[in-house]
Amino acid sequence: SHICFGMKSPEEMRQQAHIQVVSKNLYSQDNHHSPLQYGVLDHRMGTSEKDRPCETCGKNLADCLGHYGYIDLELPCFHVGYFKAVIGILQMICKTCCRIMLSVEEKKQFLDYLKRPGLTYLQKRGLKKKVSEKCRKKNTCPYCGAFNGTVKKCGLLKIIHEKYKTNKKVVDPMVSTFLQSFETAIEHNKEVEPLLGRAQENLNPLVVLNLFKRIPAEDIPLLLMNPEAGKPSDLILTRLLVPPLCIRPSVVSDLKSGTNEDDLTMKLTEIIFLNDVIKKHRISGAKTQMIMEDWDFLQLQCALYINSELSGIPLNMAPKKWTRGFVQRLKGKQGRFRGNLSGKRVDFSGRTVISPDPNLRIDEVAVPIHVAKILTFPEKVNKANIAFMRKLVRNGPDIHPGANFIQQRHTQMKRFLKYGNREKMAQELKFGDIVERHLIDGDIVLFNRQPSLHKLSIMAHIARVKPHRTFRFNECVCTPYNADFDGDEMNLHLPQTEEAKAEALVLMGTKANLVTPRNGEPLIAAIQDFLTGAYLLTLKDTFFDRAKACQIIASILVGKDEKIKVRLPPPAIRKPVTLWTGKQVFSLILKPSDDCPVKANLRTKGKQYCGKGEDLCYNDSYVTIQNSELMSGSMDKGTLGSGSKNNIFYILLRDWGQVEAADAMSRLARLAPVYLSNRGFSIGIGDVTPGQGLLKAKYELLNAGYKKCDEYIEALNTGKLQQQPGCTAEETLEVKFL
């Protein structure tokens, strides 16, 4: 039911491994270039080549999971990942008797707290902090009475214990005896005296390992460690697991004779080599200094094997070339989690440039025919679709709508339809066969623009296969994607099962996401030309004769609305000529025919509302919609655009459902551009030339700036300029100017 991370003890490592790796050479010296037995590339640890099976389980590269090996380190090393934890434990225990530095009462109190069921991670972390603080405050062990100084990190992978340093008035007897033992030395060599205060104990991995092994079992829970998941002594490396070959493959290069080995393999060979060097030095009785240097180097290599991005490596030990450790494989954007698990490259997806198309409904996307021929959907042949499937199979992969592959029900063989007798295959189609057909009109696709910052950055649309080479969609849907048409590219994914299609449409469809989950305001609403068109259409001096009115209204009769019987309202002006107002035309967007049940109601102030009189506002900026008729007010961004709940589309969505809101938006998207393109909406150079007032304000600003700068220069010349901290007089002047 839960996952538990822990450390493997050396014994568990030995049980898990299949061989002990001892040889530093990778290949045997014969001409066959075969991996050496008990080397790092021994094929008993799995395989990394297609033509050579694993020697442990006999399986090939695809089926063999790989097997572990192990290396015994000559001397223990600190694990770079657990280094902080090791220091933390050393600060909590006595460095002489290895008991935790708490009195019996405190121990009992903390253990009682730990036994409570259902302690959260944060509570445990808080407890560890408390225990650590209590232990660090004490400097004499309550059990053996030994003196304990501070434990701290000193350089890379080095720990020191300030055993002999006291800052108290009363000097510990142990410290005083230690200092007295140097009296004779000081008499003969005066240089020793100033160094005495800096005397400290070096805790090397061997010392720490022995200390950790002596920690009593009853103290381990107080270190907030779970004895089942790992004991303190497992934090020090004495054995290294050698990972299987399949995660560190050797690449045979054609250019150079020989192979290109993985970074992990090279690190492991270096570790074995250093092991051998230490072994030789110990046997031959070399100087301790040499063995200590080799030990440091072994520690560094073990650390780089795990995490290659260490800081503070001494120059003489720094590696020549950068390698990838285990940590680098996992972390970051290109790492295993973010690069290969959470986000990865997928099949059945396309990507191209986007462009606007107000003639599409807001839940549609136009897919280029080139993309539609490549993206396929596996459709099962049944009674209802067998005739259609036969037609697709006859068309083959080059004619749209067609199909690329057939998979027969009983054989698991896929047949490519570019070759062979398609007519014969079409006749032989049986129920239950799977035809991988092209994407066709009406398919559900997922449409996404990166960066995907919220859930509305990926939504489901209905595909419409069209000519040309771009994805097109209604501009109303730009806001959730944060898209514009200056060269943006978007991704399209084709779900591969009927369940996925249904789920995508119901949960991720554009209609289901007209409002943002952040605050319930509409996000998909009219923008740009649609707002301009609707505003100009609903101004109070916009009138049309019958021909013009019918021509504009006819623009909404497309697609789903094609067969609608539009009821033209009675004209607003009868004499001297019958005229319809723009507001009447706009009302038909909400309720085009008598069959339409929608009766929307809205009363709200517009942007230019004069402040009194409601619908009698002389700026005509109080919007009143009654039973889907616009009675007064001109529609502007507040009542049509996104970001407010006094929005006509929000009212439609709230009272009449998502389909009606989407229909109304699609009608507006067709009607507004038609009106706008007939009326004209253009600007000339005169509209953007600055007037006298603006030019005057600009010159005043510039002159004030120049005047201020002249004052600063004058102050510098007379020596009155206050210098800023850390700057010369000239630098101060520059800072003031900027």
N, C-alpha and C positions, 0 to 999 in steps of 0.2 A: 504493500500500500504506500510505502514511502521510499525515497532514495537516500542513501547514506554514503557520504564520501569519507574515506579514511586512508590511512597509510598501510602499505603492505609491510609486514615484518620480513626480515631476511629469509626466515624459514618458509614463509608463504611464497616468496619470490622463487625460492628453489623448487618448491612443489609445482608452481605454475610453469616454470621453464622446462624446455625439453633438453637443452644442452648447456654446458658451461663454455663460454667463449674465452679462449686463452691466447689465440694466435693473433699477432698484430698484422701479419700478411693477409692480403685479401685472396690472392689466387696462388695456386701451386705453380711451380716453376716449369712444368712441362709445356708442350706446344699446344695442348688442347685448351688452354686458358680456362681450366675448370676451377671452381671455388675451392678454397682450402678447407679441409675438415677442421672443425672447432675454430674457424675464423669468423669474422663478422658477417661474411656472405654465405655461410654454410646453408645449403639448401634444405636442411632439416628444419629451418625456421620459416618454411614457406617458399614461395617462388615469385620472381618478378619477370619471368620470361614466358612467352606463350607456348614455346615448344618443349619446355622442361617441367615435368610435374614436381610437386612437393615430395620430398623424400620421407616425410613423417606420415602423411595421410594418403599420399598417392594421387591427390586431386590436382586439377589444373588451375591456372591463374584465376579463372572466374569463380571457381567453387571453393578454393582453399582460403580459409580466413587468415591463415598465418599462425605461427607458433612462436613463443618467446624463448629467448636465451637469457643467461645472466653472466655478469662479470663480477668477480670478487675484487674489491679494492684492497690494496696492500695496507693502506692507512685510512681510517674513517675521514669523511669530509662533511662540511656543512651543506645542507640542501638549500640552494639559494632562495627557493620559494618559502621555506619554513624558517629562514634566518631570524626574522623578527619574532616569531613564536618562540624560538630557542632562547633569545635574550629575555623575552617576557617570562619564561619559566625560570631561568637562572636568577632573575630578580626576586622571584617568589620563594626560592628554596635556600636553605643554609648550604654554603659551599663546603662544609666540613662533614655534617652528618646527613645531608640530603633530605631532611624533613622540611615540610612547609613551615614558613616562619609565622605561625599563628599559635596562640595559646590554646589549651585544650577547650576552654569555654567558647572561644571564637570559632574554633573548628566545628564544635557541636552545633553552634548557632547557624553557621553557613551550610553545613550538611543537612540540617533540618529543612532549611529553605530550598535546597536543591531537590529534596525528595518530594516536593509538591508536584502533583500531576499537572500537565498542561502549561509548563513554563514556556513563554514565548522566547524567540531568539533574542529580542531586545532586552528582555529581563535578564537572560543569561549573560548577555554582554555587559550589562550594568553591574551584575554580580562580580564578573571577572575583574572589572575595573576597581570595585570596592576591595576585593581580596588583594589585588596587586598593590593598591595604595597602602593598605594596612601593613603588608609585608615590607614595602620599601621604607616605611617610616622606622622600622625596627633595625638596629644594627648589631644586636647580640641575639644569638639563637636561644629561644626559651628552653631547648632540650640539652644542647651540649655546651652552651655558654660561649661558643666561638664568635669572634668578631667578623661581621660581614659588611664590606664596603659597597659602593655602587658598582653595578655591572653596566658597561656600555660598549657600543660598537667603536672600533678603532681601525679605520681604514677598511679595505675591501675584505669581507668575510673573516674579520679578526674580532675577537671579543676580549676585553680586559676586565679584570676585577680589581678595583682600587682597595686592596686589602689593608694597606699600611697607611692610608691617608686619613688624618683626622683634622677636623676644624674646631673641635670642642676644646674647652679649657682643660677638662680632665682627660688625660691621655690614657687610652686603654693599656693595661699591663702587657698584653701580647705585642702591641705596637712598640711600646718602650723597650721590651727585650730585643725585638727585631732591630731597632735603631742602635741599641747598645752593642749589638754583635758587630757593628761596623767600626767601633771606636779605634781598634788597632789599625784598620785599613786607612782611616782618615788621618791618623798620625803620620803614616808613611806617604800618603797621597792626598793632598789637599783638594784635588779636583773631584773627589767622590762626594764631598759634603753637600754641594748645591744639588746634586742629582738624587740625594736620599729622599727628598720630598716627593719625587716622581716615581718612586718604586711601586711596581704593581705586578699583579699575577696575570700571566697570559693564559687564557682558557682556550687551549687548542681543542680540536674535535675529539681527540682521544680522551682528554680530561673530562670534557662535557659528556661524552658517551658513558664513561664510568660513573659520573655523578648521576646521570639519568637512570642508569640501570639500578642504582641503589635507592631510588625514590620508593618509599613504601606504597603498597597497593592502595591503602586507605586514603592516601593523600592525592591520588590521581584525579578523583572527581572534583577536588577543590581547585585543580588547575584548569577546570572546565574541559576536561578531556574525557572521552568515552573509551574505557579500556578495551571494549570489543572492537572499536574502529581503529585503534592504534595506541601503542604505549609511547611515553615520551622518548624512549630510546630509538624508536623508529624514525624520529625526526632527523637523525644523523644518518648519512648514507654510508653503509658498509658494503652494500651490494647494489649493482645497477641492473635494471632489466634492459635487455637488448630487444628492441621492438621487431616485429616480423618484417620480412623483406618487402612485402607488398606496399608498406607505407614509406619505404625508402628505396625505390627501384634504381638499378644501375642502367644507364642509358648507353647503348653501344653506338659510338659515333662512327659514321662512314668516312669522314674526312681524315681524322687522326686514327691511327691504329690504337686499339685499347678502348677503355670504357670511361664514362663520365659518372663518377660516384655521387651519391646524395650527401648533403651536408652532415646528416646524422651519422652516416657510415664513417665519414672522415673523422668526426669528433670521437666516435667510439674507438677507432684505430689509435688516435692520439692518446686516449685514456689508457688503452692496453699497453701502449709503448711506454708511457710514464710509469705504469705499474711495474713493468719489467725493469726499468731503470732503478726504481726504488728498491726492488728486490735484489738486484745486483749490488747496489751500494750497501745494503744491509748485510749481505753475505760477505762482501769484501771488506767490511768495517771501515767505510769512508767516514769523513768528518761529519759531525752532526749538522754543521752549517749546510753542507751539500744536500743532505737528506731533507732538511727543513725547506730549502729552496724548491726541491723537487715536489715536496708535499704541497707547498703553496701553489705550484704550477698545476698539480693534479686537481686541487680544489677549484682553481680557476676554470680548467677545462670541463669539470663536472658542472660548474655553474653555467658556462657558456652553452653546454649541451642542452640545458633546460631553458635558459633565457639568455639570448645572445646580445641583448641590448643593455649590458651592465655599464654603469658609470663608475668612474674612479679607478679604472684598471691602470696600474703603474706602466710607464712607457716601455720598460724593458720586457714586460710580460704581455703587452697588447697584441692581439692577433693580427696577422698581416691582412687577411681578407675577411670581410663580413660574412657570417653564415646565418642560416635560419635555425633558431632553436625551436623547442616545442611550443613555448609561449607565443613566438611569432607566427607559428602555424595556426594558432587558435584565435589570436586577438586581432582587433581592428577591422577595417572595412573589407579587406581582401581575405580575412581569416576564415577559418572553417565555419564559424557560426553565422557571421553576417554575409560572407561571400558565397558559401555553398549550401547553407541550411535555411536560414530565414529568407534569403533572396538568392535566386539562381536563374540561369537562363532556361527558358521553357520552349516546348514545341507548340505548334498551333498558334503562333502569334505573328503579327505583322507590325511594321512601323513605317510611317511615312509622314510627309508634311501635311498640315491641316489647312483648310480654307473654309470660308463661311458660305452657307447656302440657306437663305431665309425660306426657300420653298419646301424644305424638309420640316416635318413635325419635330417637336422638341424631344421626342423619344426615338428619333431615327438617326442613323449615321450612314453616309454614302461611302460604300467600299469600292475601290477601283477593281475593275474586272480582272486585272493582272493578279491582284491579291486573292480574289475569290477563287481563281483556278488552282491556287496552291493550298489554301486552307481547306481542310476537308472535315466532314462530320460523319462518323460511322452510323449509318442508318440500317436498322433491321428490316428485312423484306417481310411484309405481311399482306394480308388480303387487300387492304385499302390502298397500299402504295405500289403494288407490284408493277402496274402498267407504267407509272412514272419512273420507277427504278429501271425498268427495261429501256425506257427512252434515254435515261442518263447513261446507262452502260453503252448504248449504241453511240452516243455522242463522244464518249471517251474523254481523255484528259485535255484535249486541245480545244474543244468547243464548249462554251458555257451555255446552259448548265450541263455539266457532265459528271463523270466519276473517274477517280484515279486508280482505285484498287477494288478487288472483290475478295472476300474471305468466305469460302464455303463452309457450311454449317458443320460438316463432319470432319473435313480435313482442316488442319490448322495452317494450310498454305495460303499465302497471299498472292494474288495474281495481278500483275501490272497491266492496265488496260491499253497501254500505248501499243503493245504488240499482241498478235494473236487475232483470232476471229471473234470480233466483238458481237456480231449478230448471233453467232452460235451461243456465246456466253449469255447473252440477253435471254435467249429462248430457254436456256437451262437453269435460269434463276429459280430458286426454290424458297419457300417460306423459311425464315430463320437464317438465311444467308445475310452477311453484312456487306453493304456497299459503302465504300468511303466516297461520298459524293461531295461535289464542290459546295462552297458556301452559297446559299441562294437567298432571295428576298424573304424577309420574315424570320430569318435565323436570329437567335439572341446572341449578341456579342458583348464582351466586356471592353470598355473603352477607358484608357488611363493616360493621364499626363503626369510626368515626373517634374519636380519632386512631389511625391504623394504625401501631402502634409496633413490631410484629414480624410475621413472615410469617403467624402464626396469627390475625392480625386480619382476614384475608380467607380464607374457606374455602368449599368447594363443598358444597351440601346438595341433597337431593332435594325438589322442590316438592310440596306437597299443597294443592290449592285448597280453601279453606274460606270460610264466610260471615264477616261482621263486617269490621272495618277495621284490624286490626293484624297485623303479622308475629308469629308465635308459634313458639317452639322450646323444646326440652327444657332445663331449667335446668342440667343437667350441662355444657352448652357455654358457660355464662356466663364461666367463668374465662379461656379464651383471648381472648375478646373484651373482657374486663373490663367486662361489661355488668351493669346492674341495671335494675329495672323501675319506676324512679321518673320515667319520662317520656323515657327514652333513645330516640333514633331510629336506625334502621339502614338501610343501602343494600342493594339487591338488583339484581344484573346478570344478564341472560339471554344466555349465549353463543350465537352465531349460526350455528355450523357443527357438524356431527357430530364433527369432529376436536377442536374446542375443548371440546365437552361431554365427550368421552372423556378428554382431557388433564386437564380440571378435576377430574373424578371421581377419576382415578388419583393425580394429584399433590397435589390440594388438598382432597380429600374429608375429612370429619371423621374417618372411620375411619382414614385414612392419617396423621392428625396427632394421635393420642391422646397421644403423648408430645412434650414440648418439645425442640427441637433444641439447647437450651442445655446440658442435662445428662442428657437421656434419662429424666427423671422424668415420670410421667403428669400431664397437665394437664387432660384431660377425665376427670373422675371424680365420684363422688357428692358432693353439697353439701347444706347446709341441712336441709330436711325429710327428705331421703333418709337422711342420716346419723342424724338423731334417730330416724326410724322404724326403721332397721335396728338401731340400738343397743337400743331398747326391745324390739324383736322378739327379739333374741338374748340378752336377760338370762336368768339361769338360772331365774327363777321365772315365765316366760311359758309358759302351757299353753293348748291349745285342744281342744275336743271335735271330733268328726269334721265336724259341720256348719260350725263356724266355720273350721276348717282348710281345708276344701274351698272355702268362700266366698272366703277370702283368696287361695288359690292360683289360683282361677278368674280373678282380676284380671289375670294375665299372659297369658291366652289372647286376645290381640288381634293383629290384623294378620297378620304373618308367622307368629306362634306360635299362630294360631287353631286349627289342626287337630292340634296336638300331643296325643299320648296321655300324660297325666301319670301317672307311677307314684307312687301315694301310698305312702310308706315305712311299715313296720310301726310301730304306736304305741309311744311310749316307756313309757307306763304302761298296764297291762292292767286291773288291779283297783284300786279298786272301779268305776272307769269308765275307758274307753279315752281317753287324752289324748296329743296330739302336742305336742312342744316347739316353741318359736319357732325354735330352731336347725335343726330338721328342715325347717320351712317355708322357712327361708333357703337351705338346701342345694339346694332345687329351682330357685332362681334360676340356680345354676351348671350343674345337670344335671337338667332337668325330666323327661326320659323316657329309656327304655333305648336308644333310637336315637341319643341324643346321645353323641358319643364323648369328651366333655371329662372328663378326670380331673385336676383341679387339686390341687396340694399346696403347703401353706404352713405354716411354723411360725415364729411371731414373738411378741415381747413386746408387750403392750398398754400403754396409758398408766398404768393403775393396778396394774401388776404388782408383787406383794409382794416379789419379790427372790429367792425360792427355790422349788424344787419344780416348776418349769415348768408342765405342764398341771394340777398339783394346787394351783395358786395359789388362795388362799381368796377373792380378789377376782374370780375368774373372768376374769382379764385376760391369759391366755396363749393366743393364738389358734392352734388346730391345725385345719388343713383337710386331710383325707386322702381322696384319690379323690373330690373334689368334695363331701365331707360335712363339715359343720362339727362337729367333735367337742367342742371346748371353747373357751371365751373368747367375749367379746361383741365384735361388730364395731364399731369406733369410727372416728374420723377417720384414725387411723394406717393402718388396714387397708382403708378404703374411699375415703378422701379423696385429693386430689391432693398431690403434693410428697414422696412417699416411694416407694422401690422395694420395700418389704415390703407392697405393695398387691395385693389379690386381682386387680384388673383388670390390673395390670402383669404378674402371673404368667400370666393368661389370654392377654394379648397376646403375651408372650414365647414361651409354649409351644404355644398353640393358634391364634394368628393374630388379626388385627384384627376379623374378623367375629364370632367367639365373644365377644371382649371387649365389643364394641358391643352384642351381643344381651343379654349378662348385665346390662350397665348399663341397657338399656332395660327389662328385666324388673324390675330393682330400682326404677326410676323409677315403674313402675306399681304395684308391690306395696306399697312403703313408704307412699305417701300413703293407700292404701286402709286399711291397718292403722291408720295414725295417725288417720285420720278416724273410725274405729270406736272406737278406744281413747280418743281425746280427749287433747289436750295443750294445756293452757291455764294461764295464770298469773293470780292474783288480786292485789288491792292489797297483801295481806299479804306477797306474795313480793318486793315492791320497796320496802317500808317499811324505812328503816334501823333497825337494832337499837341497843340501849344502847351496846354497845362502839364502834360506828361513830360515834355521836353524840358520845361522850366524846372519841374521837380527834380529831374535827373541832374541838371546842371547845378542846382542848389546842393544836392547831396555830394557831388564830386568836389565842388568848391570848398564845402565844409571839411571834407577829408583832407584836401591839399593844405588847407589853412592849419589844420591840426598838426600835420606832418612838419610844416614850416616851423611851428612853435617848438616841436621836439628838437629839430635841427638847431634852432636858435639856442635852446636850453643846453644842448651839447657843447656848442661853441663857447657859451659863457660859463660852462662848468656847473650849471645848476641842475643837470639831469641826474635824478636819483638812480644809482646803479642797482640792478636786480642782483640777488645773491648768486654768486658763481658765474657772473657775466662781466665781460669788460664793457667799457662805455659804448663801443661800437655795437657789440652784441645786444646790449640793452636797447639801443636805438632801433635795431632790426626787429627785436621782439615787439617793441611799441608800435612800429609801423604795421606789423602783421596783425 
